[in-house]
Amino acid sequence: MCWVALIPLAVAAVGGLMQGQQQSAAATAQASALKQNAAYLNRAANDARYRGVVDADTQRVQTQNLIGTQRAAMAGNGGVVDDGSNAVLQQDAAQYGELDAMIISNNAAREAYGYEVQATNNISNAGTLKSNAKTGMISSLLGGVVGGLGIAYSSGLFNSNSGLGTGTNAALGGNARLNYNQAIA
């Protein structure tokens, strides 16, 4: 008859285990999604770096075109293109053009870094979710067992007239003392 009183304990333990498995499955799915997003972010970082190189090179070509246009205009006006203020004007255009290319490169590197930080955070969060899933599964199982024990206790399973022996009641905190014969039995 005592085993019937343990049914709530078993049901609660199984319920806790199932809840833990569901939480673990959900956390695993979230962790998988975070890892996939991290892979996409790493690809975006590589793309940003590549675009930075291409855009910086495009800026350098545009600067050279501007300098060529300046030289043609200066020569068309009868000026000496490699001397005096004409030479300084071309040097300034080259310097500002290179500065623009470096800014483009720097902005691309910053964009790539932002993607990489997000990817690293996603991978870290995925690891935390997996760790929490394991802990949550154990906690849910233990919570189910404790809940089942509470139900069993409130139903009188551990009372002196519940069918358990004096030794069980004494071990569970009852008032009865064990004698030698009861301890052996």
N, C-alpha and C positions, 0 to 999 in steps of 0.2 A: 504494500500500500504506500510505502514511503516513496517509491519511484514515481508515482503519480504526482506527488507534490513537486518533483523536480522538472516536470514538463514546462512550467513557466520559465524556469531557469534556462532550459535548452532552447525554447522558442526565442527568448530575449537574446541569447548568445548568437543564435543563427541570424536573427534580425540585425544585430550589431555587425556581424561578419558581412552580411549582404550590403548593409549601408556603407561599410568600409570599402568593399569592392566597387560599389558604384562611385564613391568619391575618388577612389584610386583611378578608375577608368576615365572619369572626367578630367582629373589632373593630368593623366598621361596624354589625353587628347589635346589639352591646352598646351602642354609642354611640347608636343609634336608641332602644333601650329606655331608656337613661338620660335622653334628651331627653323621651321620653313621660312618664316618671316625674316629671321636672321640671315638666311642664305640669300633671300631677295635683297635685303639691305646691303649685304656685301657686294652683290652684283651691281647695285646702284652706286656704291662707292667706287668700284672699278670704272663704271661708265662715267661718273663725274670726273675722275682723273683723266680719262681718255679725252673727254670733251674739253677739259682744261688745256691739254696739250694741243689739240686741234684748233681751239679758239685762239690760243696764244699765238700759234703759228700763222693763223689767218690775220691776226692783228699786225704781226710783223710784215706780212706781205702787203697789207694795206698801207703801212707806214712807208715801205719802199716805193709803193706807187705814188704816194703823196710827195715824197722827195723827188721822184722822177718828174712829176707834174711841176713842182717848184723850179727844178732845174730848167725845164723846157720854157717855162714862162720867163725866167731870168735871162736865158739865152735869147729868147724872142725879143726881149726889150733891149738887147745889146749889152747886157751886163756880163761880167766875168763870174762864172758860176762857182769857182773854187776859191774865191778870194773875198776878204772883207766881210761885210754884213751878210752877203749871200751865203757864204760858207757857214757863218754862225747860225743863220736861219735853218739851214739844212741839218746842222748838228743838233739844234734844239728839237727839230721835228723827229730826228732819230732817237734822241733821249726820251722824249715824251711818248713816242711810239713803243719803245722798249718798256717804259714804266707801265703803260697800259697793258702790255703783254704779261708783265709780271703780276699786275693786279688780277688779271683774268686767271692766271695760273694759281695764285694764292686763294682766290675765291673758290676755285674748283677743289683745291686741297682741303679747304675748310668744309665745303659741302661733303666731300668724301669722308672726312673725319667724323662729321655729324652722323652719317649713315653707319659708320663703323662703331661708334659709341652706342647707337640704338641696337645694333646687332649684338654687341657684347652684353648689353642689358637684357635683351631677349634670351640669350643663352643662359645667363645667370638666373633669370626668372624661371626658365624651364627647369634648371637643376633644383631650384628651391621648391617648385611645384612637385617634382618627383619625390623629393625628400619628405615634403609635407604629406604626400599621398601615402607613403609607407607609414609614417607616424600616425596619420589619420585612420588608417586601416586597423592598426593595433589599438588605438584609442577607442574606435567604434566597437571593436570586439570586447575590450575590457569594459566599456560602458554598458554593453549588452549584458555581460555576465553580472556586473554589479547591479544593474536594473533587475535582472532576474532574481538575484539574491534578495533584493529588497521586496520583490513580489512574494517570494517564497517565505521570507520572514514575516511579512504582514499577513500572509495566509495561515500562519501558525505552524509552519513546518518545524520551527526550532523551539516550540513550546514543549514543556515537560510531558504533556499528554498527546503529543503528535505521533507517538509510536517509536520515537527514537529512544535508545537506551540511556541510562543514567550517565554513562561515560561520555556519550556524545553531547548531552546537555552540559556536563561539567566542562568539557573541552570548549564548548561554545560560550562559556561564561555563566552557566547556571550555578545555582547555590549548592547543588549536591556535591559531596566529596566522594572520590573513588576509593574503594577498598581494593585489596589485592586481587580478589576474585573477579571484580568488575573490570579491572584494568586488563586482565588476561582475556576475558571473554569478548 
